[in-house]
Amino acid sequence: MKKMWKKLLCAAVAGGMMFSTAGATDWGLWYGNGVNQPPNGEDTVQTLTQYGAYYMGETGEKVLYLTFDCGYENGNTAKILDTLKKHHVPGAFFVVGHYLDAAPGLVKRMTDEGHLVCNHSDNHPNMTTVGYDRFVSELTGLAAQYKALTGKKIAPFFRPPEGSYTYNTLRWAQQLGYHTTLWSVAYADWDPANQPSYASARQTINSRVHNGAIVLLHAVSSTNAAILDDLITDWKAQGYTFKALSALPGLADPTVSALPNHALFTVEGQVAAPTAFLIDGSNYVKLRDIAAMLADTEKGFDLATDSVALTSGQAYTPLGTELAGVRDAAVVQAGAGSQQVTLDGAPLTLTAYMIDDENYVKLRDLAQAIDCGITYDPATQAVDLNPSLPYEA
């Protein structure tokens, strides 16, 4: 019985495996447009857009979105996470309630390492066969379980079990704040007892990948765990970059990827340990870390606890969470800064992002705003702040 349940839980690519109702769509793809060309799906991009749903991103951009369905843990997810971390690639993991119960450590690792954990329903029913109340309870129950485990909100992306949906379920998911997320690249990887060979899997996936692809891989697949390193290497060599689902075009608040920054930071030659990220090649540092780094210098400032109001010449009041060092993550998502940064009441012109509910600012922008000397060694990527010197571009 357990084996049968696992097989039912993982057969998401084939679609339509269990039940069907009038008006139901079992997601499928037609790859007849040619190698590395976007496939046709059961619905068009335009139709899905009406419900905030996706099966691929912008086909004019050489971008890929990696997603993994997690019906149950089969010993492969840790290796998948290792590979994503090695390549600094974001992933989206669609989990069910059973997975949260059975593999809480892996779910916490997904979260801690910067990936999106998304909703695949609590009990994995064919959602076209349930009513509104059951539909709502499946999504809200899973979200509540994830919040209880991690303290965080689940990412607002829902993948319907078996790829089965109706326009009503698309609408219901949208009303609950979710983007129904299908896929444009997949292959028969879901049966652990019938795994494709390394060579055939690599050939099939590489022939189907395309600009803007949402790639579906099942975490139960040993082949996927074995091939992922080479796939990502192949795709990077072909010029693809990787984004999180939260960066999909058309979202109200798209994110950008931030890479943990291991560069050496010093203040007048003294080593500091800020939490820093690279975004588009520039250094972004937690604002409170910069305040702590510059405390007791002539360019020091205090920072209000309930805003991003900087007051120059004031002793910084620490919270005890500053200077924790590099975030141990594959890649994290940065959202637009939600507050206006001010200095002595005047708004500052600088680039800011929110990461982990903390304000991060472009270090060079802030150095210019407070007239603090800063040097950068491109060979070592080392950064030194020198408060006794003026800022020079």
Secondary structure, 3 states (H helix, E strand, C coil): CHHHHHHHHHCCCCCCCCCCCCCCEECCEECCCCCCCCCEECCCHHHHHCCCCECECCCCCCEEEEEEEECCCCCCHHHHHHHHHHHCCCEEEEECHHHHHHCHHHHHHHHHCCCEEEECCCCCCCHHHCCHHHHHHHHHHHHHHHHHHHCCCCCCEECCHHHEECHHHHHHHHHCCCEEECCCECCCCCCCCCCCCHHHHHHHHHHHCCCCEEEEEECCCHHHHHHHHHHHHHHHHCCCEECCHHHCCCCCCCCEEEEECCCCEEECCEEECCCEEEECCEEEEEHHHHHHHHCCCCCCEEECCCCCEEEECCCCCCCCCCCCCCCCCCCEEEEECCCCCEECCEECCCCEEEECCEEEEEHHHHHHHCCCEEEEECCCCEEEEECCCCCCC
